[in-house]
Amino acid sequence: MNPIVDPRKGDIEDDASSTKQRSLFSIAGSLLAEISPLKLILAWTLLMGLPGLALGLAPFFLSIWISKVSRQAAELFTGLVPILLLAILGLVAWYGGRPLFRMIESSFWSLNSIAVQPAYALCRETLRHLIEHRLLRRIDAKPATIARARAMTAAIAGLTVCVLAIGVAALIWPATHWTGTLADLSAPRRVVGIALANGTVLLCAYLAIAALVWGIADATMAQPRGFTGFRPAPDDAPRWRVAHLSDIHCVGERYGFRIESGRVGPRGNDKFKATLERLRAVHAARPLDAILITGDMTDAGISTEWAEFFDALEPFPDLVPLVTILPGNHDVNVVDRNNPARMDLPTSPNKRLRQLRTLSAMEALQGDRYRLVDREHNRLGETFREAMERQRGSIETFADRASRRAWRPVSDIWQTSFPMVQPPSRPDGLGIIVLNSNAETHFSFTNALGMVSLEQARAMDAVKADYPQASWLVALHHHVVEYPQPANALSERIGTALINGSWFVRRLQRFAGRVVILHGHRHVDWIGESGGMPILSAPSPVMEGTNAKGSYFYVHTLHVDGKGLALARPERILVAAPEPETT
């Protein structure tokens, strides 16, 4: 049968959220009519409105407390108030310090990702795009020239955003009021207006300082560039062979479309199965030590997609013990693959379900090989499987009921599971550190935002202290820096790298000479370096092209020599287009 509209090939409806078929602005425009206004209002109230009010009211209430409450309390309980206050703060820190810190840090970076950092990133990447795309590409500039231009645009962007933020703060300043009395609380409408003005000025002040700091930091750091320091392994040197894949985007239907590629991408999961067949042949010829898939195993983190992922792996029992996976934004942050306008409230259980599905898959594949960091003793602790088994009943209950009461017993699992560490087999061997780089978002359109928490970075320091002579593969989903390559469209450059990427690169320099960073997310083939550390970006063996077109992935060979962890030139493994299924 050959219908005029062949459902096996898809149609325009499949392209609703395809960044290959539609521009980012086109997708954003079509979302406006579909977004639920009630959900949008509630979400922004919870994520922005309430924190903004709290921020603006803080100095107001602090002045009241200082002027009135503390004076009266001091008269009645001279000497007791400071002691009681310290005791209360000590109890809060002892029993709820870490959850409170996580909440504050998450809120801080959420505020950055929604209202602060995009302003700086938009300005910086717009300048870079104009200079690199319009000017440097025409004159075929050398890498050193491009690096200087990137540094200059970062500094200019930081200064520009700083000046604009100061200007907005100056306009709002007359409406602010930083001190008050108890009598002022009798006019709540006025207090709310003051709180919003105060919060806006504080946010602008933070943006002005942060943008300037970010601009200077980005301008002074070693700019990313193509990697040239390949060192082949001597014949007698121990080596590790690592296959690096990413962005499989398994779908749950035989002819299912991928969110980003729409009709122009592969239908179904045949390309992933062809990739696994190629991996088996490579492993049989020269054994692999690890198969690393840096996120986006699924297209939207739903159960049918994970089922297809496991079904694809099942015929390859020789490969499964080598596989390591980690969470990508499509695994945990896509709210609805069929409706990009869909958003979840921060209180919705759906995000937590996607997280638990991902953790469950990780436990099944690598649970007994990876260990978690014991935060209390600052060293490696139990295996990931042991941690998950202790919570098995609670996890199953939440997956069955998804109530807030059922979530409470398992609420810490996601945060405490990262970093996940596969220790080296010997003190000077090679280990793997798996990070979660997904920001907390509740809207499909902003699902790609990434960050690495301070808690994960500190835990990595503990791992390094446990194995001071070891070398490490640090694996995450998001790219830590924007590539020094001219992009065809401005939308390709904005909003997908780590929010705190410059900070993270500086933090990782403690591992310099003993670390290689691996990531996916962009589906781009790039091997570069930043801050003296190699960065490996995996092309997607599935997302680029169609079922009628071949793809590829890389096998990397690493060894340790007198200069540290060395990277040989990678093997490019071609994956032929899969044969079409017959029925």
C-alpha positions as CSV (number, residue, x, y, z in Angstrom):
1,M,0.0,0.0,0.0
2,N,1.2,3.5,-0.9
3,P,-1.1,6.1,0.6
4,I,-0.8,9.7,-0.5
5,V,-0.2,10.8,3.1
6,D,2.1,8.0,4.4
7,P,1.7,7.9,8.2
8,R,5.1,6.1,8.4
9,K,6.8,9.2,7.2
10,G,5.0,11.7,9.4
11,D,3.6,15.1,8.5
12,I,3.7,18.7,9.7
13,E,2.3,17.9,13.1
14,D,5.4,16.0,13.9
15,D,7.5,19.2,13.4
16,A,5.7,21.2,16.1
17,S,8.8,21.3,18.3
18,S,11.5,20.5,15.8
19,T,14.5,22.9,16.0
20,K,15.7,21.4,12.7
21,Q,12.5,22.4,10.9
22,R,11.5,25.6,12.7
23,S,13.4,28.5,14.3
24,L,13.4,29.0,18.0
25,F,11.4,32.2,17.6
26,S,8.8,30.4,15.5
27,I,8.3,27.7,18.1
28,A,8.1,30.4,20.8
29,G,5.5,32.2,18.9
30,S,3.3,29.2,18.4
31,L,3.5,28.4,22.2
32,L,1.9,31.6,23.2
33,A,-1.6,30.5,22.1
34,E,-1.2,27.1,23.8
35,I,0.3,28.0,27.2
36,S,-2.1,27.7,30.1
37,P,-2.4,31.2,31.6
38,L,-3.5,29.8,35.0
39,K,-0.5,27.5,35.2
40,L,1.8,30.2,34.0
41,I,0.6,32.6,36.7
42,L,0.9,30.0,39.4
43,A,4.3,28.8,38.3
44,W,5.8,32.3,38.0
45,T,4.2,33.2,41.4
46,L,5.9,30.2,43.0
47,L,9.2,30.5,41.1
48,M,9.6,34.3,40.8
49,G,6.8,36.2,42.6
50,L,7.2,34.8,46.1
51,P,11.0,34.7,46.1
52,G,10.9,38.3,44.8
53,L,8.5,39.4,47.5
54,A,10.6,37.7,50.2
55,L,13.8,39.3,48.8
56,G,12.2,42.8,48.8
57,L,10.6,42.4,52.3
58,A,13.7,41.1,53.9
59,P,15.3,44.5,54.6
60,F,11.9,46.0,55.5
61,F,11.1,43.4,58.2
62,L,14.7,43.4,59.3
63,S,14.6,47.0,60.1
64,I,11.3,46.6,62.0
65,W,12.8,43.7,64.0
66,I,16.0,45.6,64.8
67,S,14.1,48.8,65.9
68,K,11.3,47.3,67.8
69,V,11.3,43.6,68.6
70,S,14.9,43.2,69.5
71,R,14.8,46.3,71.8
72,Q,11.7,45.0,73.7
73,A,13.0,41.5,73.9
74,A,16.4,42.8,75.2
75,E,14.6,44.7,78.0
76,L,12.8,41.6,79.1
77,F,15.5,39.0,78.5
78,T,18.8,40.7,78.8
79,G,21.5,38.4,77.6
80,L,19.1,35.5,76.7
81,V,18.1,36.6,73.2
82,P,21.5,36.1,71.6
83,I,21.9,32.8,73.3
84,L,18.4,31.6,72.2
85,L,18.9,32.9,68.7
86,L,22.2,31.0,68.4
87,A,20.6,27.9,69.8
88,I,17.8,28.0,67.2
89,L,20.2,28.6,64.4
90,G,22.4,25.7,65.6
91,L,19.4,23.4,65.6
92,V,18.3,24.5,62.1
93,A,21.9,23.9,60.9
94,W,22.2,20.5,62.6
95,Y,18.9,19.0,61.5
96,G,18.1,20.8,58.3
97,G,21.3,22.5,57.1
98,R,21.9,20.4,54.0
99,P,18.3,20.3,52.7
100,L,18.0,24.1,53.4
101,F,21.3,24.7,51.6
102,R,20.1,22.6,48.6
103,M,16.8,24.6,48.5
104,I,18.6,27.9,48.7
105,E,21.2,26.9,46.0
106,S,18.5,25.5,43.7
107,S,16.4,28.7,44.1
108,F,19.5,30.9,43.6
109,W,20.4,29.1,40.3
110,S,16.8,28.9,39.2
111,L,16.6,32.7,39.6
112,N,19.8,33.0,37.7
113,S,18.5,30.8,34.9
114,I,15.1,32.5,34.6
115,A,15.9,36.2,35.1
116,V,19.6,37.0,35.4
117,Q,22.1,34.8,33.5
118,P,20.1,34.8,30.2
119,A,20.5,38.6,30.0
120,Y,24.3,38.3,30.1
121,A,24.4,35.1,27.9
122,L,22.1,36.7,25.3
123,C,24.3,39.8,25.1
124,R,27.5,37.9,25.0
125,E,26.4,35.3,22.4
126,T,24.8,37.9,20.2
127,L,28.0,39.9,20.0
128,R,30.0,36.7,19.4
129,H,27.6,35.6,16.7
130,L,27.8,38.9,14.9
131,I,31.6,39.1,15.0
132,E,32.3,35.4,14.3
133,H,29.6,34.8,11.8
134,R,29.7,38.1,9.9
135,L,33.3,39.1,10.2
136,L,35.8,36.4,11.3
137,R,34.3,33.7,9.0
138,R,34.8,36.0,6.0
139,I,38.4,36.7,6.7
140,D,39.1,33.1,7.7
141,A,40.5,34.1,11.1
142,K,43.0,32.0,13.0
143,P,42.1,30.3,16.2
144,A,44.1,32.8,18.3
145,T,42.2,35.7,16.7
146,I,38.9,34.0,17.4
147,A,39.9,33.4,21.0
148,R,40.8,37.1,21.5
149,A,37.5,38.1,20.0
150,R,35.6,35.8,22.3
151,A,37.4,37.3,25.3
152,M,36.7,40.8,24.2
153,T,33.0,40.2,23.6
154,A,32.6,38.6,27.0
155,A,34.1,41.7,28.7
156,I,32.0,44.0,26.6
157,A,28.8,42.0,27.3
158,G,29.5,42.1,31.0
159,L,30.0,45.8,31.0
160,T,26.9,46.4,28.9
161,V,24.6,44.4,31.1
162,C,26.1,46.0,34.2
163,V,25.4,49.5,32.9
164,L,21.8,48.5,31.8
165,A,21.1,46.9,35.2
166,I,22.3,50.0,37.0
167,G,20.1,52.1,34.8
168,V,17.0,50.1,35.7
169,A,17.9,50.2,39.4
170,A,18.2,54.0,39.2
171,L,14.7,54.3,37.6
172,I,13.1,52.1,40.3
173,W,15.0,53.5,43.2
174,P,12.5,56.3,44.1
175,A,9.8,53.7,44.7
176,T,11.9,51.7,47.2
177,H,11.7,51.9,51.0
178,W,14.3,50.1,53.0
179,T,13.1,50.7,56.6
180,G,9.7,50.6,58.2
181,T,7.7,50.3,61.4
182,L,5.0,48.0,62.6
183,A,2.4,50.7,61.6
184,D,3.4,50.3,58.0
185,L,2.1,46.8,58.0
186,S,-1.5,48.1,58.3
187,A,-1.3,49.0,54.5
188,P,-0.4,45.7,52.9
189,R,-0.9,47.0,49.3
190,R,1.7,49.6,49.9
191,V,4.0,47.1,51.5
192,V,3.7,44.7,48.5
193,G,4.6,47.6,46.1
194,I,7.6,48.5,48.2
195,A,8.6,44.8,48.3
196,L,8.5,44.5,44.5
197,A,10.5,47.7,44.1
198,N,13.1,46.6,46.7
199,G,13.3,43.1,45.1
200,T,13.8,44.6,41.6
201,V,16.6,46.9,42.8
202,L,18.3,44.1,44.6
203,L,18.0,41.8,41.6
204,C,19.4,44.6,39.3
205,A,22.3,45.2,41.8
206,Y,23.1,41.5,41.7
207,L,22.8,41.4,37.9
208,A,25.2,44.4,37.6
209,I,27.8,42.8,39.8
210,A,27.4,39.3,38.5
211,A,27.5,40.3,34.9
212,L,30.7,42.3,35.5
213,V,32.2,39.3,37.3
214,W,31.1,36.9,34.6
215,G,32.4,39.1,31.9
216,I,35.8,39.4,33.5
217,A,35.9,35.7,34.4
218,D,35.0,34.7,30.8
219,A,37.5,37.2,29.3
220,T,40.4,36.1,31.5
221,M,39.9,32.3,31.4
222,A,41.6,30.2,28.7
223,Q,39.3,30.3,25.8
224,P,38.1,27.0,24.4
225,R,39.9,25.8,21.3
226,G,40.4,22.7,19.2
227,F,42.4,20.0,20.9
228,T,45.9,19.3,19.4
229,G,47.6,17.5,22.2
230,F,47.0,13.9,21.2
231,R,49.6,11.5,22.5
232,P,49.6,7.9,21.3
233,A,50.0,5.2,23.9
234,P,53.3,3.2,23.9
235,D,52.9,-0.4,23.1
236,D,53.7,-1.6,26.6
237,A,51.5,1.1,28.4
238,P,48.2,0.2,30.1
239,R,45.4,1.8,28.2
240,W,41.6,2.2,28.4
241,R,39.3,2.1,25.4
242,V,36.1,4.0,25.9
243,A,33.2,4.2,23.4
244,H,31.4,7.5,23.8
245,L,27.8,7.8,22.7
246,S,25.1,10.3,23.5
247,D,21.6,11.5,22.7
248,I,19.9,8.3,21.7
249,H,16.4,9.7,22.1
250,C,14.6,6.4,22.2
251,V,10.9,6.7,21.3
252,G,8.1,4.5,22.5
253,E,6.5,3.8,19.1
254,R,7.7,2.0,16.0
255,Y,7.2,5.1,13.8
256,G,7.6,7.7,16.6
257,F,9.2,11.0,15.7
258,R,12.0,12.7,17.8
259,I,11.1,16.0,19.4
260,E,14.0,18.0,18.0
261,S,14.2,16.4,14.5
262,G,10.6,15.9,13.7
263,R,10.1,14.2,10.2
264,V,13.7,14.7,9.2
265,G,15.1,12.5,11.9
266,P,14.9,8.7,12.2
267,R,11.6,6.9,12.8
268,G,11.6,4.3,15.6
269,N,14.8,3.0,17.2
270,D,16.5,1.1,14.4
271,K,19.5,3.4,14.3
272,F,20.2,2.7,18.0
273,K,20.0,-1.1,17.4
274,A,22.4,-0.7,14.4
275,T,24.8,1.3,16.7
276,L,24.7,-1.5,19.3
277,E,25.5,-4.1,16.5
278,R,28.5,-2.0,15.5
279,L,29.6,-1.8,19.1
280,R,29.4,-5.5,19.5
281,A,31.7,-6.0,16.5
282,V,34.2,-3.4,17.8
283,H,34.2,-5.0,21.2
284,A,34.8,-8.5,19.7
285,A,37.7,-7.2,17.6
286,R,39.4,-5.2,20.4
287,P,37.7,-5.3,23.9
288,L,36.3,-2.1,25.2
289,D,36.7,-1.0,28.8
290,A,33.6,1.2,29.0
291,I,30.6,2.3,26.9
292,L,29.6,5.8,28.1
293,I,26.2,7.3,27.1
294,T,26.2,10.9,28.2
295,G,22.4,11.5,28.6
296,D,19.2,11.6,26.6
297,M,18.7,7.9,26.4
298,T,15.0,8.8,25.9
299,D,13.1,11.5,24.0
300,A,10.9,12.5,26.9
301,G,11.6,10.2,29.9
302,I,8.3,8.3,29.6
303,S,8.0,4.6,30.5
304,T,7.5,3.3,27.0
305,E,10.7,5.0,25.9
306,W,12.7,3.4,28.7
307,A,11.1,0.1,27.9
308,E,12.3,0.4,24.3
309,F,15.8,1.4,25.5
310,F,16.0,-1.8,27.6
311,D,14.6,-3.9,24.9
312,A,17.3,-2.7,22.5
313,L,20.0,-3.6,25.0
314,E,18.7,-7.0,25.9
315,P,20.2,-8.9,22.8
316,F,23.7,-7.6,23.8
317,P,24.5,-9.2,27.2
318,D,28.3,-8.8,26.5
319,L,27.9,-5.0,26.2
320,V,25.5,-4.3,29.1
321,P,28.2,-4.7,31.9
322,L,30.2,-2.0,30.2
323,V,27.4,0.6,29.8
324,T,27.2,3.7,32.0
325,I,24.4,6.2,31.5
326,L,23.6,9.6,33.1
327,P,20.6,11.9,33.1
328,G,20.0,14.2,30.1
329,N,17.5,17.0,29.9
330,H,15.2,14.9,27.7
331,D,15.2,12.2,30.3
332,V,14.0,14.4,33.2
333,N,13.0,17.9,32.0
334,V,10.7,17.5,29.0
335,V,7.2,17.9,30.4
336,D,5.2,16.6,27.3
337,R,6.8,15.5,24.0
338,N,3.5,16.0,22.2
339,N,2.9,19.5,23.5
340,P,5.9,21.9,23.9
341,A,3.6,24.5,25.5
342,R,2.9,22.2,28.4
343,M,4.3,23.1,31.8
344,D,4.1,21.5,35.2
345,L,3.7,23.3,38.5
346,P,6.8,23.0,40.8
347,T,4.5,20.9,43.1
348,S,3.7,18.4,40.3
349,P,4.9,14.8,40.9
350,N,5.6,14.3,37.2
351,K,9.2,15.6,37.3
352,R,10.0,13.3,40.3
353,L,8.6,10.3,38.4
354,R,10.9,11.1,35.4
355,Q,13.8,11.3,37.9
356,L,13.0,8.0,39.5
357,R,12.7,6.3,36.1
358,T,16.1,7.5,35.3
359,L,17.6,6.4,38.6
360,S,16.0,3.0,38.3
361,A,17.5,2.6,34.8
362,M,20.9,3.6,36.1
363,E,20.7,1.2,39.1
364,A,19.8,-1.7,36.7
365,L,22.8,-1.0,34.4
366,Q,25.5,0.2,36.8
367,G,24.3,0.0,40.3
368,D,26.9,-2.4,41.6
369,R,29.8,-0.7,39.8
370,Y,29.2,2.8,41.1
371,R,29.4,4.2,44.6
372,L,28.0,7.3,46.2
373,V,29.8,9.9,48.2
374,D,29.2,9.8,52.0
375,R,28.7,13.5,52.7
376,E,29.0,13.1,56.5
377,H,32.4,11.4,56.3
378,N,33.5,13.1,53.1
379,R,34.5,9.9,51.3
380,L,33.1,7.2,49.1
381,G,30.4,5.2,50.7
382,E,27.9,2.5,49.7
383,T,27.1,1.3,46.2
384,F,24.3,2.9,44.3
385,R,22.5,-0.4,44.3
386,E,22.6,-0.6,48.1
387,A,21.2,3.0,48.4
388,M,18.4,2.2,46.0
389,E,17.5,-1.1,47.6
390,R,17.1,0.6,51.0
391,Q,14.4,2.8,49.4
392,R,12.9,0.2,47.1
393,G,9.5,0.1,48.9
394,S,9.2,3.9,49.0
395,I,10.2,4.2,45.3
396,E,7.6,1.6,44.2
397,T,5.0,3.3,46.3
398,F,5.6,6.7,44.8
399,A,5.7,5.2,41.2
400,D,2.3,3.7,42.0
401,R,0.6,6.6,43.7
402,A,2.7,9.8,43.1
403,S,1.3,11.6,46.1
404,R,3.2,14.2,48.0
405,R,3.1,11.9,51.1
406,A,4.6,9.1,49.1
407,W,7.3,11.4,47.7
408,R,8.6,12.5,51.2
409,P,10.5,9.3,52.0
410,V,12.4,9.4,48.7
411,S,12.8,13.1,48.2
412,D,16.6,13.1,48.8
413,I,17.4,10.2,46.5
414,W,17.9,12.4,43.4
415,Q,20.2,14.9,45.1
416,T,22.3,12.4,47.0
417,S,22.9,10.1,43.9
418,F,25.3,12.5,42.3
419,P,28.2,12.5,41.8
420,M,28.1,8.8,41.1
421,V,31.6,7.3,41.1
422,Q,33.2,4.2,39.5
423,P,36.5,3.9,41.4
424,P,39.7,3.0,39.6
425,S,40.7,-0.6,39.8
426,R,44.1,0.5,41.2
427,P,45.3,3.7,43.0
428,D,46.8,5.1,39.8
429,G,44.1,3.8,37.5
430,L,41.2,5.5,35.6
431,G,37.8,6.2,37.3
432,I,34.6,7.6,36.1
433,I,32.6,10.5,37.8
434,V,29.0,10.8,36.7
435,L,27.3,14.2,37.3
436,N,23.8,15.5,37.0
437,S,23.9,18.7,35.0
438,N,20.2,19.4,34.6
439,A,18.7,22.6,36.1
440,E,15.3,22.4,37.8
441,T,12.9,23.4,35.1
442,H,9.2,22.7,34.8
443,F,8.5,23.9,31.2
444,S,9.3,21.9,28.0
445,F,10.5,25.1,26.3
446,T,13.2,25.7,28.9
447,N,14.1,22.0,29.4
448,A,17.7,22.4,28.1
449,L,19.1,24.6,30.9
450,G,22.0,23.1,32.8
451,M,24.0,23.6,36.0
452,V,26.3,21.7,38.3
453,S,25.7,22.2,42.0
454,L,28.3,23.3,44.5
455,E,27.4,20.2,46.5
456,Q,28.4,17.9,43.6
457,A,31.7,19.9,43.1
458,R,32.6,19.5,46.8
459,A,31.8,15.8,46.6
460,M,34.2,15.5,43.7
461,D,37.0,17.0,45.8
462,A,36.4,14.2,48.4
463,V,36.7,11.7,45.6
464,K,40.0,13.2,44.5
465,A,41.3,13.1,48.0
466,D,40.4,9.4,48.3
467,Y,42.4,8.6,45.1
468,P,45.1,11.3,44.8
469,Q,47.1,9.4,42.1
470,A,44.1,8.4,39.9
471,S,42.9,9.9,36.6
472,W,39.2,10.6,35.9
473,L,36.6,10.7,33.2
474,V,34.1,13.4,34.3
475,A,30.9,12.7,32.4
476,L,27.9,15.1,32.3
477,H,25.2,15.9,29.7
478,H,25.6,19.6,29.1
479,H,28.6,21.2,27.4
480,V,30.6,23.3,29.9
481,V,31.4,26.1,27.4
482,E,30.0,27.3,24.1
483,Y,32.1,25.9,21.2
484,P,34.5,28.3,19.4
485,Q,32.8,27.5,16.1
486,P,30.6,29.9,14.2
487,A,27.0,28.9,14.4
488,N,24.5,29.1,11.6
489,A,21.8,30.6,13.8
490,L,21.9,32.6,17.0
491,S,19.4,30.2,18.6
492,E,22.1,27.4,18.5
493,R,24.3,29.4,20.9
494,I,21.9,30.5,23.6
495,G,20.6,28.8,26.7
496,T,22.0,25.2,26.4
497,A,25.5,25.4,28.0
498,L,25.9,25.2,31.8
499,I,24.7,28.3,33.6
500,N,27.7,28.2,35.8
501,G,30.1,26.8,33.2
502,S,33.0,29.2,33.8
503,W,32.9,28.5,37.5
504,F,32.8,24.7,36.8
505,V,35.8,24.8,34.5
506,R,37.8,26.7,37.1
507,R,36.7,24.2,39.8
508,L,37.8,21.2,37.6
509,Q,41.2,22.7,37.1
510,R,42.1,21.1,40.5
511,F,42.0,17.9,38.4
512,A,44.1,19.4,35.6
513,G,46.4,16.8,34.0
514,R,44.3,14.0,35.4
515,V,40.9,14.6,33.8
516,V,39.0,14.4,30.6
517,I,35.5,15.9,30.3
518,L,32.9,14.1,28.2
519,H,29.4,15.4,27.3
520,G,26.6,15.3,24.8
521,H,23.6,17.5,24.5
522,R,24.5,19.4,21.3
523,H,24.8,16.4,19.0
524,V,28.0,18.0,17.7
525,D,31.3,16.3,17.0
526,W,33.9,18.4,18.7
527,I,37.2,17.6,20.5
528,G,38.6,20.6,22.3
529,E,40.1,22.0,25.5
530,S,39.4,24.7,28.0
531,G,41.5,25.6,31.0
532,G,44.1,22.9,30.0
533,M,41.5,20.1,30.1
534,P,40.4,18.0,27.1
535,I,36.6,18.2,26.3
536,L,35.0,15.5,24.2
537,S,31.6,16.2,22.7
538,A,29.8,13.1,21.4
539,P,27.9,13.2,18.1
540,S,24.5,11.5,18.2
541,P,24.6,8.2,16.3
542,V,20.8,8.6,16.0
543,M,19.6,12.2,15.8
544,E,21.7,13.4,12.9
545,G,20.3,12.3,9.6
546,T,17.6,9.9,8.7
547,N,17.2,6.1,8.7
548,A,18.5,6.2,5.1
549,K,21.7,7.9,6.2
550,G,24.7,6.4,8.1
551,S,26.1,7.9,11.3
552,Y,29.1,7.4,13.6
553,F,30.5,7.5,17.1
554,Y,34.0,7.6,18.6
555,V,36.1,5.1,20.6
556,H,38.7,7.0,22.7
557,T,42.0,5.5,23.9
558,L,43.5,6.9,27.1
559,H,46.7,6.1,29.0
560,V,48.8,7.8,31.7
561,D,52.3,9.0,30.9
562,G,54.8,11.4,32.5
563,K,52.5,14.4,31.6
564,G,49.3,12.9,33.1
565,L,46.2,11.5,31.5
566,A,46.9,11.3,27.7
567,L,44.3,11.1,24.9
568,A,45.2,9.4,21.6
569,R,43.5,10.2,18.3
570,P,40.0,8.7,18.4
571,E,38.7,5.9,16.2
572,R,35.7,7.0,14.2
573,I,33.3,4.1,14.0
574,L,30.8,4.3,11.1
575,V,27.3,3.0,11.6
576,A,25.6,2.0,8.3
577,A,22.0,3.0,7.7
578,P,19.8,0.1,9.1
579,E,17.9,-2.0,6.7
580,P,14.2,-1.1,6.6
581,E,11.9,-3.4,8.5
582,T,9.6,-5.7,6.5
583,T,6.3,-7.0,7.7
